[in-house]
Amino acid sequence: MEKERTKNLDIQQRIQSYQSRLISSDLSVQLQVVKELTRVDIQPAHEALIDVVTNGTMRAETRKACLESLVALGINLSEIDLGGEDFAEAKLPGAMLTAAELSRTNFQRAIFQGAFFQDANLEGANFCGADLANAAFCNADLYRANLSCCNLIGADLTGAYARDALFNQARMRDVYLHSAILSGAKFDNNHLAHVDLRHAKLTEAILIRVDLCMANLEGAKLVMAEFTKVNFEGAILKNTQMVGAQFLECNFSGADLTGADLTSAEISNAKGLTHQQLSKTKSLHLSKLSSNIKNNKD
């Protein structure tokens, strides 16, 4: 019993020593303490690192180093509050940030391969240029988040709330977007071939030069969305709601439009759209079809 108390006291004194050194104004000293705390690898040391990460008065470089150390140690950071902070270019592969508060946080060019963001608040977060390959965003709040130019290959955004989010030039092969809310989201020059968009909501979304070849959009809501030079070749568009949507210079070759509602939709200069495809739609009421579509033969 006495040995245990002595051991605990020694640990407490060591942690206090580390904490006092972290107050140093010398950045090199702070970073050295972070390395020493990481090597200790015990619960009190982990708690000390977390205290630094969440301490807004500490230097950004020191806080980033602490966060990287915690992730490297495999520490679960669920529900941590890092909202509005700057962790640009942080190396955080596999980070466990379930239900974390990360709104308006700057993660530009950060590495998050295989990270967990389920149920996290990422409203307004900046992931521009970040590596998010195979990351999980299930049911996360990505309202107005910036995911432009990032790597989302294999990422899971099932059920994510990404209204007004930016996905311009993001790499999105094999991404999961089933039931995701993408209303008002912007896509430009994205590769979404074979992607699962079943029952996703793309109301008023803007898609420009997006490849949706063989993608599954069955039951998706595309109301008032704008599609320019989008490739729907072989895509499944069964039972989609396209009311008021606009399609300019899109490729519909081999697309399945069975049950699609094109009420008040406008389709101009389409490629590969046939009378047979249109005959299988639910409604073309008040739709505007350019002459080349009307005269398109099977």
C-alpha positions in Angstrom: 0.0 0.0 0.0 2.8 2.4 0.9 4.7 1.6 -2.3 1.5 2.4 -4.3 1.1 5.7 -2.6 4.7 6.6 -3.2 4.4 5.6 -6.8 1.3 7.7 -7.3 2.9 10.7 -5.5 6.0 10.3 -7.8 3.7 10.3 -10.9 1.8 13.4 -9.6 5.1 15.3 -9.0 6.4 14.4 -12.5 3.2 15.5 -14.1 3.3 18.8 -12.2 6.9 19.3 -13.3 5.9 18.8 -16.9 3.0 21.2 -16.5 5.2 23.9 -15.0 7.7 23.5 -17.9 4.8 23.9 -20.4 4.3 27.4 -19.1 7.8 28.3 -20.6 7.8 30.9 -23.3 10.3 28.9 -25.2 8.5 26.9 -27.9 11.3 24.3 -28.1 10.9 23.6 -24.4 7.2 23.1 -24.8 7.6 20.7 -27.7 10.2 18.7 -25.7 7.8 18.4 -22.8 5.1 17.1 -25.1 7.5 14.4 -26.4 8.3 13.4 -22.8 4.7 13.2 -21.8 4.0 11.1 -24.8 6.7 8.6 -23.7 5.3 8.4 -20.2 2.1 6.9 -21.7 -0.1 6.8 -18.6 -3.5 8.2 -17.9 -2.3 11.3 -16.0 0.0 12.1 -18.8 -2.8 11.7 -21.3 -5.0 14.1 -19.3 -2.2 16.6 -19.2 -1.9 16.5 -23.0 -5.6 16.9 -23.3 -5.5 19.9 -21.0 -2.9 21.5 -23.3 -4.9 20.8 -26.5 -8.1 22.4 -25.0 -6.2 25.4 -23.5 -6.8 28.3 -25.8 -3.9 30.3 -24.3 -1.2 27.8 -25.4 0.7 28.2 -28.6 -1.0 26.7 -31.7 2.2 24.6 -32.5 2.2 23.1 -29.0 -1.5 22.3 -29.0 -1.1 20.7 -32.5 1.8 18.6 -31.2 -0.2 17.4 -28.2 -3.2 16.5 -30.4 -0.9 14.5 -32.8 0.6 12.7 -29.8 -2.8 11.8 -28.4 -3.9 10.4 -31.7 -0.7 8.5 -32.2 -1.3 6.9 -28.8 -4.7 5.8 -29.9 -6.5 7.9 -27.2 -10.2 8.3 -27.7 -11.1 12.0 -28.1 -14.8 11.6 -28.4 -16.8 14.7 -27.3 -13.7 16.8 -27.0 -14.3 20.6 -27.7 -11.9 22.0 -30.2 -14.4 24.4 -31.9 -12.9 27.4 -33.7 -9.3 26.3 -33.2 -6.5 26.0 -35.8 -5.0 22.6 -36.5 -4.0 23.2 -40.1 -1.7 20.5 -41.5 -2.0 18.3 -38.4 -1.2 14.6 -38.8 -4.1 12.8 -37.3 -4.7 9.4 -39.1 -7.3 7.3 -37.3 -8.3 10.0 -34.9 -11.3 9.1 -32.8 -13.4 12.3 -32.7 -16.9 10.9 -32.4 -19.5 13.5 -31.2 -16.6 16.1 -30.9 -17.3 19.8 -31.1 -15.3 20.9 -34.1 -17.4 23.8 -35.5 -15.4 26.4 -37.4 -12.2 24.5 -36.8 -9.4 24.9 -39.3 -8.2 21.5 -40.6 -6.7 22.7 -43.9 -4.4 20.1 -45.4 -4.6 17.9 -42.3 -4.2 14.1 -42.5 -7.3 12.3 -41.3 -7.1 8.9 -43.1 -9.5 6.5 -41.5 -10.6 9.0 -38.8 -13.9 8.8 -37.0 -16.2 11.8 -37.0 -19.6 10.1 -36.4 -22.1 12.5 -34.9 -19.5 15.3 -34.7 -20.4 19.0 -35.0 -18.3 20.1 -38.0 -20.4 23.2 -38.9 -18.3 25.6 -40.9 -15.2 23.5 -40.5 -12.4 24.0 -43.1 -11.1 20.7 -44.5 -9.8 22.3 -47.7 -7.0 20.1 -49.1 -7.2 17.6 -46.3 -6.7 13.8 -46.6 -10.0 12.2 -45.4 -9.7 8.9 -47.2 -11.8 6.2 -45.6 -12.9 8.6 -42.8 -16.3 8.1 -41.2 -18.8 11.1 -41.1 -22.0 9.1 -40.5 -24.7 11.5 -39.2 -22.1 14.3 -38.7 -23.1 17.9 -39.0 -21.2 19.4 -42.0 -23.3 22.4 -42.5 -21.4 24.9 -44.6 -18.2 22.9 -44.2 -15.5 23.4 -46.8 -14.3 20.0 -48.2 -12.9 21.5 -51.5 -9.9 19.8 -53.0 -9.8 17.2 -50.3 -9.4 13.4 -50.6 -12.7 11.7 -49.7 -12.0 8.4 -51.4 -13.8 5.7 -49.6 -15.2 8.1 -47.0 -18.6 7.3 -45.4 -21.0 10.3 -45.2 -24.1 8.2 -44.7 -26.8 10.3 -43.2 -24.5 13.3 -42.9 -26.0 16.8 -42.8 -23.9 18.7 -45.4 -26.3 21.5 -46.4 -24.5 24.3 -48.3 -21.2 22.4 -48.0 -18.4 22.9 -50.6 -17.1 19.8 -52.4 -15.4 21.5 -55.4 -12.7 19.4 -56.9 -12.8 16.9 -54.0 -11.7 13.3 -54.9 -14.8 11.2 -54.1 -14.4 7.8 -55.7 -16.2 5.0 -53.7 -17.7 7.5 -51.2 -20.9 6.7 -49.4 -23.6 9.4 -49.5 -26.7 7.3 -48.8 -29.5 9.4 -47.2 -27.0 12.4 -46.9 -28.5 15.9 -46.8 -26.7 17.8 -49.5 -29.2 20.6 -50.2 -27.5 23.7 -51.5 -24.1 21.9 -51.7 -21.7 22.8 -54.5 -19.8 20.2 -56.6 -17.5 21.2 -59.4 -15.3 18.8 -61.3 -15.9 15.7 -59.1 -15.6 12.0 -59.9 -18.6 10.3 -58.3 -18.9 7.3 -60.6 -20.6 4.3 -59.0 -21.3 6.3 -55.8 -24.2 5.4 -53.6 -26.6 8.5 -53.4 -29.8 6.6 -52.7 -32.4 8.8 -50.9 -29.9 11.6 -50.7 -31.3 15.2 -50.7 -29.8 17.5 -53.3 -32.4 20.2 -53.3 -31.0 23.3 -54.8 -27.6 21.8 -55.1 -25.3 22.9 -57.9 -23.3 20.3 -59.8 -20.9 21.3 -62.6 -18.7 18.9 -64.6 -19.5 16.0 -62.2 -19.1 12.4 -63.3 -22.1 10.4 -62.0 -21.5 7.5 -64.3 -23.2 4.3 -63.0 -24.1 6.1 -59.7 -27.2 5.1 -57.8 -29.5 8.0 -57.1 -32.7 5.9 -56.6 -35.2 7.9 -54.5 -33.0 10.9 -54.3 -34.4 14.4 -54.1 -33.0 16.7 -56.8 -35.7 19.4 -56.6 -34.6 22.8 -58.0 -31.0 21.5 -58.4 -28.8 22.7 -61.2 -26.7 20.2 -63.3 -24.3 21.5 -65.9 -22.3 19.1 -68.0 -23.0 16.3 -65.6 -22.4 12.7 -66.8 -25.4 10.4 -65.8 -24.3 7.7 -68.2 -25.8 4.4 -66.9 -26.9 6.0 -63.6 -29.9 4.8 -61.7 -32.4 7.7 -61.4 -35.4 5.6 -60.5 -38.1 7.4 -58.5 -36.0 10.5 -58.2 -37.7 13.9 -57.5 -36.5 16.3 -60.1 -39.2 18.9 -59.9 -37.9 22.3 -61.2 -34.4 20.9 -61.8 -32.2 22.3 -64.6 -30.0 20.1 -66.8 -27.7 21.7 -69.2 -25.5 19.7 -71.6 -25.9 16.5 -69.5 -25.3 13.0 -70.7 -28.2 10.6 -70.0 -27.0 7.7 -72.1 -28.3 4.4 -70.6 -29.7 6.2 -67.5 -32.7 4.6 -65.8 -35.4 7.3 -65.4 -38.2 4.9 -64.4 -40.6 6.7 -62.1 -38.6 10.0 -62.1 -40.7 13.1 -61.5 -39.5 15.8 -64.0 -42.4 18.2 -63.4 -41.3 21.7 -64.4 -37.8 20.5 -65.1 -35.7 22.0 -67.9 -33.4 19.8 -70.0 -31.3 21.6 -72.6 -28.8 20.1 -75.1 -28.8 16.7 -73.5 -26.9 13.8 -74.8 -28.2 10.2 -75.1 -31.7 10.9 -73.8 -34.3 8.9 -75.7 -38.1 8.8 -76.0 -38.1 5.4 -74.4 -36.4 6.7 -71.3 -38.8 9.7 -71.1 -41.8 7.4 -71.5 -40.9 5.6 -68.2 -40.8 8.8 -66.1 -43.6 9.6 -63.6 -44.3 13.0 -64.9 -43.1 15.5 -67.6 -45.8 18.0 -66.8 -44.7 21.6 -67.6 -41.2 20.4 -68.3 -39.1 22.1 -71.0 -37.2 19.9 -73.4 -35.0 21.3 -76.0 -35.7 20.3 -79.6 -32.8 17.9 -79.9 -34.3 15.8 -77.1 -37.8 15.8 -78.5 -36.4 14.5 -81.8 -34.0 12.1 -80.2 -34.6 8.6 -81.6 -33.9 5.3 -79.7 
